[in-house]
């Protein structure tokens, strides 16, 4: 017999909740609400997380919120590696939309 869980209000936000650093991006003064671009490395250094953690959280939350696959734009760095750049306005909107749609935060 499957018990219904009254705490689950949205099937979209199943599993582990987003980390605090992701939720607080909307008010973080490090991230500007404009076209300034932030690399995964920049965000990893600021939030003291690994690059894979930053990338995975951003992509997973994007897919949950907008219910579509994220198509990152890769750029070539001066060191010959590829990097994904996120605009500040995109990061702020992503965090804001997560808060607006997630019933546990409201």
WODAUR-V562000 format. One record per residue. N is the residue number from 1. NEAR is the number of other C-alpha atoms within 8 Angstrom. D_FIRST is the distance of its C-alpha to the first C-alpha in Angstrom with 1 decimal. Layout:
BEGIN
n:N near:NEAR d_first:D_FIRST
n:N near:NEAR d_first:D_FIRST
END
This chain:
BEGIN
n:1 near:2 d_first:0.0
n:2 near:3 d_first:3.8
n:3 near:4 d_first:6.4
n:4 near:4 d_first:9.7
n:5 near:5 d_first:12.6
n:6 near:5 d_first:15.6
n:7 near:4 d_first:18.0
n:8 near:6 d_first:17.4
n:9 near:6 d_first:20.0
n:10 near:8 d_first:21.1
n:11 near:6 d_first:19.6
n:12 near:6 d_first:23.1
n:13 near:8 d_first:23.2
n:14 near:7 d_first:20.2
n:15 near:4 d_first:20.8
n:16 near:4 d_first:23.7
n:17 near:6 d_first:25.9
n:18 near:8 d_first:29.5
n:19 near:6 d_first:32.0
n:20 near:6 d_first:34.4
n:21 near:7 d_first:37.4
n:22 near:10 d_first:35.9
n:23 near:12 d_first:35.1
n:24 near:9 d_first:38.6
n:25 near:11 d_first:40.5
n:26 near:10 d_first:41.0
n:27 near:6 d_first:43.3
n:28 near:7 d_first:44.6
n:29 near:5 d_first:48.4
n:30 near:4 d_first:48.6
n:31 near:9 d_first:47.2
n:32 near:9 d_first:49.6
n:33 near:8 d_first:48.4
n:34 near:7 d_first:50.7
n:35 near:8 d_first:51.3
n:36 near:9 d_first:51.7
n:37 near:8 d_first:49.9
n:38 near:11 d_first:47.9
n:39 near:10 d_first:47.2
n:40 near:13 d_first:44.1
n:41 near:8 d_first:46.6
n:42 near:8 d_first:47.8
n:43 near:11 d_first:44.4
n:44 near:12 d_first:43.5
n:45 near:8 d_first:46.7
n:46 near:7 d_first:46.2
n:47 near:7 d_first:42.6
n:48 near:6 d_first:43.2
n:49 near:9 d_first:40.4
n:50 near:7 d_first:40.6
n:51 near:10 d_first:41.4
n:52 near:6 d_first:38.3
n:53 near:8 d_first:36.1
n:54 near:12 d_first:38.0
n:55 near:9 d_first:37.8
n:56 near:8 d_first:34.1
n:57 near:10 d_first:33.1
n:58 near:9 d_first:35.5
n:59 near:9 d_first:34.4
n:60 near:8 d_first:30.6
n:61 near:11 d_first:31.0
n:62 near:13 d_first:33.4
n:63 near:11 d_first:30.9
n:64 near:10 d_first:28.1
n:65 near:10 d_first:30.5
n:66 near:6 d_first:32.4
n:67 near:7 d_first:29.9
n:68 near:7 d_first:32.7
n:69 near:6 d_first:34.1
n:70 near:7 d_first:36.8
n:71 near:4 d_first:40.1
n:72 near:5 d_first:42.1
n:73 near:6 d_first:45.9
n:74 near:8 d_first:47.4
n:75 near:8 d_first:50.9
n:76 near:9 d_first:53.2
n:77 near:8 d_first:54.3
n:78 near:5 d_first:57.8
n:79 near:5 d_first:56.5
n:80 near:6 d_first:55.4
n:81 near:7 d_first:51.7
n:82 near:8 d_first:49.3
n:83 near:10 d_first:47.6
n:84 near:10 d_first:45.4
n:85 near:11 d_first:46.8
n:86 near:10 d_first:44.9
n:87 near:11 d_first:46.9
n:88 near:14 d_first:46.6
n:89 near:11 d_first:45.8
n:90 near:8 d_first:42.9
n:91 near:12 d_first:41.4
n:92 near:13 d_first:41.9
n:93 near:9 d_first:40.3
n:94 near:10 d_first:37.3
n:95 near:13 d_first:36.6
n:96 near:10 d_first:37.4
n:97 near:9 d_first:35.0
n:98 near:11 d_first:32.2
n:99 near:11 d_first:32.9
n:100 near:8 d_first:33.2
n:101 near:7 d_first:29.9
n:102 near:10 d_first:27.7
n:103 near:9 d_first:26.4
n:104 near:4 d_first:26.0
n:105 near:5 d_first:29.8
n:106 near:6 d_first:31.0
END
